[in-house]
C-alpha cells in the first residue's frame, strides 16, 4: 500500500513537470510557458528516476530521493 501512494505522488509530480515542459494556455491566459529548452534534461532525469522507482524500488527510491532533494 505504501509503494502505491508513493507512485501516485510521483506520477502527479511527473504530470506537473510535463505540463511545465509543454506549456499550458487557457484561452488568452497563460498558466505556464513552455520550458523544454531550458529544463528538458532535468525532466528526462526525473522521468528516468520515476521509471527506476517503478521497476526497481530498492534502487529507484534512493535515486528519486537524491534527485528531489537537490
Protein Blocks (a to p, Z undefined) as FASTA:
>chain_A
ZZmmmmmmmmmmmmmmmmmmnopaehjacfbdcfklmmmmmmmmmmmmmmmmmmmmmlmm
mmmmmmmmZZ
